């Protein structure tokens, strides 16, 4: 019985360790990504307009 509890504790500890070490994006990185996405969308729209004119 003691080994069962120790095994469960070990598995739980390992699971908590691996799931809690997730890297989070900072707010600055999120803003930069959003700005890049907007810039890319504007370029795509400009290309579409240019293609439509031709």
C-alpha positions in Angstrom: 0.0 0.0 0.0 2.9 2.3 0.8 4.5 1.8 -2.6 1.2 2.6 -4.3 0.9 6.0 -2.6 4.6 6.7 -3.2 4.2 5.8 -6.9 1.1 8.0 -7.3 2.8 10.9 -5.6 5.8 10.5 -7.9 3.6 10.4 -11.0 1.6 13.4 -9.8 4.8 15.4 -9.1 6.2 14.6 -12.5 2.9 15.6 -14.2 2.8 18.9 -12.3 6.4 19.7 -13.1 6.0 19.2 -16.9 2.7 21.0 -17.2 3.6 24.0 -15.1 6.8 24.8 -17.1 5.0 26.1 -20.1 6.4 29.3 -21.6 4.0 32.2 -21.8 4.2 35.0 -24.4 4.7 38.5 -23.0 2.3 41.3 -23.8 5.0 43.0 -25.9 5.4 39.9 -28.0 1.7 39.6 -28.5 1.5 43.3 -29.7 4.4 42.7 -32.1 2.8 39.6 -33.5 -0.5 41.5 -34.0 1.2 44.4 -35.7 3.0 42.0 -38.0 -0.3 40.3 -38.8 -1.9 43.6 -39.6 1.0 44.6 -41.9 0.8 41.3 -43.7 -2.9 41.7 -44.2 -2.5 45.1 -45.6 0.2 43.9 -48.1 -2.1 41.1 -49.2 -5.0 43.5 -49.7 -2.7 45.8 -51.7 -1.6 42.9 -53.9 -5.3 41.9 -54.4 -6.2 45.5 -55.5 -3.2 45.6 -57.8 -4.2 42.3 -59.4 -7.8 43.5 -59.8 -6.6 46.8 -61.5 -4.4 44.8 -64.0 
